[in-house]
């Protein structure tokens, strides 16, 4: 028996988005430091990673929209508190 439910899937996708946005912010800060320190080759690699992180967040947002369109919006149960926001 699967414990999958629309509400759990929506909650998980919201968590993925919040965590992904935190990763994007950390990566943006790293890119900024690399630029300041003139590490041009590392900046290129870090920007590629940043692009992938942003793409991942966008995919999660699309998935969340699809889930919410199909199943409705699940309540947000203190997700920020669980993530330490």
Buried (B, 14 or more C-beta within 10 A) or exposed (E): EEEEEBBEBBBBBBBBBBEBBBBBEEBBEBBEEBBEEEBEEBBEEBBEEBEEBBEBBEBBBEBBEEBBEEEEEBEEEEBEEEEEE
